[in-house]
Amino acid sequence: MRAYLLSAPGRLGLETVPDPQCGPDEVTLRTEAVSICSTDISYYRGHLFPDAWPIIPGHEYVGRAVQVGADLRGVIREGDRVCYWGQTDFGGMADYRTIRPLFAEPGGNQETTWYTQRHFHDSHQAAAVVVPPELPGHLATVVEPLTSVLRSLLLNAPKPGDDCVLLGCGPSGLLALQVMLRYFGVRSVTVFDLDDVRLARATAAGATAVVNLAGQAPQVEALIAEHQDHYADYVFDALPHLDAHEGPDARELAMGLLRPGGDYVVYGATGLPQPISSWMILAKGLRLRAAPFDVRAFSMTRSAHVARIALHLITCGVVDAASVVTSRLAFDDEAGVRDAFENYGAGGGMKPSITTGVLPGSPSGRVSSGHEVPGLVAAGEAVSGQADGGVRQSSGSLL
């Protein structure tokens, strides 16, 4: 099969790799859509590091089950569309991928764990949901980041009526904004970012106030002084890696706005050290909180229940998944995929979604030949099912 291999930071290409095997407790999925995530970009930019190169990026994923292991018969059927959270950051940008799904409903796999050498225990399984046919693939991929946001917010919840600060208005930040306002009933959300386009998206989603720290940091400092460090109850830090820079630090400004004893929730992640003000934490008695990756503290079984909530919030319209998918491209557009990694977030863009069909107007009108996986749908065989919006649902291992 074909897969995008990231062999080192900045080195991404479409290669041929061995077909996946399906064990008795696994399901093999034919990729329908996969969105690029800031985690993928962190590996691409050298802010996160795998145990070994190369990796196949991609985990914001929806695929159709083409082979179901014996232990999962009756739990999932061939033809079901599946999204998942966890198990791995990798593997989605390929013709196929195999996972060990763990569903919220009774039955199926039992959770087992292993130590990752990255300071936490992980599960061999992935929290999974079956996606209804009416949800287009490029929107179904948002189940994964929304599950991440909900894991953090449900465990470290703001209270109804809280005044909140949101650091970073990328895709996860925009999802968190919608959830805080529409699900948790907070009173206000002030959003910090460096991009006016993203701040405009936040305003459209209901943000009470927006601040561009590139030029408005003095106004924030004045606000801290005016309210004497008692402006907000809760901070949600969705910032990724921040390079060292001159001027006020966004995290310290947000801590300055927090009331004494306020909650500072860390969501964004990087493998590189980041500055944080221990003085603010001590002086104000702030509570730093996070949703752990370690499944001993937050099991994958619990995450499966959260994934089910995420799917429901999207399908019932509480969360607008389309607001965080701002571009779409075809899987075999290798130059376009590389460009999407290189320029991720440019111009206020959110998530690029890679679909396994030829987009209308795409310069590539050909249908690529695939590689048959034993026991799976063979290349050239027709596939029935819901098309991904305007994207043609084609046959074969990829297109």
Secondary structure, DSSP 8 states (H G I E B T S, - for coil): -EEEEEEETTEEEEEE-------TT-EEEEEEEEE--HHHHHHHHTSS--SSS-B----EEEEEEEEE-GGGBTTB-TT-EEEEESS-S---SBSEEEE-EE-SSSSS----EEE-SSSSEEESSEEEEEE-TTS-HHHHTTHHHHHHHHHHHHHT---TT-EEEEE--SHHHHHHHHHHHHTS--SEEEEEES-HHHHHHHHHTT-SEEEEHHHHHHHHHHHHHHHTS-SEEEEEE--------SS--HHHHHHHHEEEEEEEEE----SS-----HHHHHHHT-EEE---S-TTTS-HHHHHHHHHHHHHHHHTTSS-GGGGEEEEEETT-HHHHHHHHHTTTGGG--EEEEESS--TT-S----------TTS--TT----S--BTTB----SS--
